[in-house]
């Protein structure tokens, strides 16, 4: 299995960055995930971090080195993240539960599988075409989908979701796949800070015409410019399958890994008291992302 990956997260105009992203892989399977902690509820950064930690922990336990049932895994691991949030709130006697969206993609064999809850999105671009995109669990997207069947109000706030992790009811988790992937296919995960400011045609065009190491920073900067001072957190993780060598993106080849080897960029824990602490500081997050990308670039340069 061979892929390239590039990721960027920016705080935008918000007081803190509640987005989280990362990836884990074995010799035969790769998990890529992104979560967007929800404002208006406590500790959104903890919610998104716990969701990704749970996904990664389940992946490490079950991918030996591949998953027997990828769609079942995605659904069950996301629901497990939901239960972790309920447990976190109960243990700390919180008046409200931390909440988050999540989107995750599995690349295994020659196929992609994905799942999401909320309005963080997955895009799959092949050549110059948008092959697939998740549909948000929002009332605005529901209104568009149902407009030919049931008339709904003309104006619906796109930020209002009907499901997420940490909600009182059982979350809705949509799954898709398998979709056969081809060399050069690009998968992008993003928070609504991106797609809320940059249209699908522009996202598709930039992903199609540039290497992911150029496309991801350009998309993030464009979203920040369009939204200005009102910008939400903007987070993007992009993967190119069986990519040609790209000196600015992480070129990962897993063929030489042993069956029991597991690698991950997802933070393993929240620290001693699980309260967030310095490990969840915005500057620390952005510094870590810079260091990861700089290490990726140095590694790729040495390979040349």
Residue pairs with C-beta under 8 A, 6 or more apart in sequence:
1 25
1 27
1 28
1 29
1 30
1 107
1 108
1 253
1 254
1 255
2 241
2 242
2 243
2 251
2 252
2 253
2 254
2 255
3 30
3 107
3 239
3 240
3 241
3 242
3 243
3 251
3 252
4 212
4 239
4 240
4 243
4 246
4 249
4 250
4 251
4 252
5 23
5 32
5 212
5 237
5 238
5 239
5 240
5 249
5 250
5 252
6 212
6 213
6 216
6 237
6 238
6 248
6 249
6 250
6 293
6 296
7 21
7 22
7 216
7 235
7 236
7 237
7 238
7 289
7 292
7 293
8 216
8 217
8 220
8 234
8 235
8 236
8 289
8 293
9 17
9 19
9 21
9 233
9 234
9 235
9 236
9 285
9 286
9 289
10 17
10 220
10 224
10 233
10 234
10 235
10 286
11 17
11 233
11 282
11 286
12 193
12 224
12 227
12 231
12 232
12 233
12 234
13 227
13 228
13 229
13 230
13 231
13 232
14 39
14 231
14 232
14 233
16 45
16 282
17 45
17 233
17 235
17 282
17 285
17 286
18 36
18 37
18 38
18 39
18 44
18 45
18 47
18 48
18 100
18 233
19 34
19 35
19 36
19 37
19 48
19 191
19 193
19 233
19 234
19 235
20 34
20 35
20 37
20 45
20 48
20 49
20 51
20 52
20 235
21 33
21 34
21 35
21 52
21 189
21 235
21 237
22 33
22 52
22 56
22 237
22 264
22 265
22 266
22 267
23 30
23 31
23 32
23 33
23 237
23 239
23 264
23 265
23 266
24 30
24 31
24 55
24 56
24 59
24 60
24 262
24 263
24 264
24 265
24 266
25 31
25 252
25 254
25 262
25 263
25 264
26 63
26 64
26 65
26 66
26 254
26 257
26 259
26 261
26 262
26 263
27 65
27 254
27 255
27 257
27 258
27 259
27 261
28 63
28 65
28 66
28 108
28 109
28 254
29 59
29 63
29 65
29 66
29 67
29 70
29 106
29 107
29 108
30 106
30 107
30 108
30 239
30 252
30 254
31 55
31 56
31 59
31 63
31 104
31 105
31 106
32 104
32 105
32 106
32 107
32 187
32 189
32 237
32 239
33 51
33 52
33 55
33 56
33 102
33 103
33 104
33 105
33 189
33 266
34 52
34 102
34 103
34 104
34 120
34 189
34 190
34 191
34 235
34 237
35 47
35 48
35 49
35 51
35 52
35 100
35 101
35 102
35 103
35 120
35 165
36 44
36 48
36 100
36 101
36 118
36 119
36 120
36 191
36 192
36 193
36 233
36 235
37 43
37 44
37 45
37 46
37 47
37 48
37 98
37 99
37 100
38 44
38 47
38 99
38 100
38 101
38 118
38 161
38 164
38 166
41 47
41 96
41 97
41 98
41 99
41 166
42 94
42 95
42 96
42 97
42 98
43 94
43 98
43 276
44 98
44 99
44 100
45 276
45 280
46 88
46 98
46 270
46 274
46 275
46 276
46 280
47 85
47 98
47 99
47 100
47 165
47 166
48 100
48 102
49 267
49 270
49 280
50 81
50 84
50 85
50 88
50 98
50 100
50 270
51 78
51 81
51 84
51 85
51 100
51 102
51 165
52 81
52 102
52 266
52 267
53 84
53 266
53 267
53 268
53 269
53 270
54 77
54 80
54 81
54 84
55 77
55 78
55 81
55 102
55 104
55 266
56 264
56 266
58 73
58 76
58 77
58 80
59 67
59 73
59 77
59 262
60 262
60 264
62 68
62 73
63 262
64 259
64 260
65 257
65 259
65 260
65 261
66 108
66 109
67 73
67 106
67 108
70 106
70 108
70 111
70 113
70 177
70 178
71 113
71 115
71 175
71 177
73 106
74 104
74 106
74 113
74 114
74 115
74 173
74 175
75 115
75 173
75 175
77 104
78 102
78 104
78 115
78 117
78 165
78 171
78 173
79 170
79 171
79 173
81 102
81 165
82 117
82 165
82 166
82 167
82 170
82 171
85 97
85 98
85 99
85 100
85 165
85 166
86 97
86 166
88 94
88 97
88 98
88 274
89 96
89 97
89 98
89 166
97 166
97 167
97 168
98 166
99 164
99 165
99 166
99 167
100 118
100 164
100 165
100 166
101 116
101 117
101 118
101 119
101 120
101 161
101 164
101 165
101 191
101 192
102 116
102 117
102 118
102 120
102 165
103 114
103 115
103 116
103 117
103 118
103 120
103 121
103 122
103 134
103 189
104 114
104 115
104 116
104 189
105 112
105 113
105 114
105 122
105 187
105 189
105 239
106 112
106 113
106 114
106 177
107 181
107 187
107 239
107 241
110 180
110 181
111 177
111 178
111 179
111 180
111 181
112 124
112 177
112 178
112 179
112 181
112 185
112 187
112 241
113 175
113 176
113 177
113 178
113 179
114 122
114 134
114 175
114 176
114 177
115 173
115 174
115 175
115 176
116 122
116 134
116 137
116 173
116 174
117 137
117 163
117 164
117 165
117 171
117 172
117 173
117 174
118 136
118 137
118 161
118 163
118 164
118 165
119 136
119 137
119 138
119 141
119 158
119 161
119 192
120 189
120 190
120 191
120 192
121 133
121 134
121 136
121 189
121 190
121 192
121 195
122 132
122 133
122 134
122 187
122 188
122 189
123 130
123 132
123 133
123 187
123 188
123 190
123 200
123 203
123 204
123 207
124 130
124 131
124 132
124 133
124 179
124 185
124 186
124 187
124 188
125 131
125 185
125 186
125 188
125 204
125 207
125 208
126 182
126 184
126 185
126 186
127 184
127 208
128 204
128 205
128 208
128 209
129 204
129 208
130 200
130 204
131 179
131 185
132 176
132 179
133 200
134 174
134 176
135 141
135 145
135 174
136 158
136 161
136 192
137 161
137 162
137 163
137 164
137 172
137 174
138 156
138 158
138 159
138 160
138 161
138 162
139 152
139 156
139 157
139 160
139 161
139 162
140 156
140 157
140 158
140 160
141 158
142 152
142 162
143 152
143 153
143 156
146 152
158 192
158 196
159 192
162 172
163 169
163 171
163 172
164 171
165 171
181 241
181 242
182 241
182 242
183 241
183 242
183 243
184 240
184 241
184 242
184 243
184 244
185 240
185 241
186 207
186 208
186 212
186 215
186 238
186 239
186 240
186 241
187 238
187 239
187 241
188 203
188 207
188 216
188 236
188 237
188 238
188 239
189 236
189 237
189 238
190 219
190 234
190 235
190 236
190 237
191 232
191 233
191 234
191 235
191 236
192 232
193 223
193 227
193 231
193 232
193 233
193 234
193 235
194 203
194 219
194 220
194 223
194 234
194 235
194 236
195 203
196 223
196 227
196 232
197 222
197 223
197 224
197 226
197 227
197 231
197 234
198 219
198 222
198 223
198 226
202 222
203 219
206 215
206 218
206 219
206 222
207 215
207 219
207 238
209 215
210 218
211 240
211 246
211 248
211 249
212 238
212 239
212 240
212 243
212 246
212 249
213 246
213 247
213 248
213 249
214 248
215 238
216 236
216 237
216 238
219 236
220 234
220 236
223 231
223 234
224 231
224 234
240 246
240 249
243 249
243 251
245 251
245 300
245 303
245 304
246 300
247 297
247 300
247 301
247 304
248 296
248 297
248 300
249 296
249 300
250 296
250 299
250 300
251 300
251 303
265 292
267 279
270 276
270 277
270 279
270 280
271 277
271 278
271 279
278 284
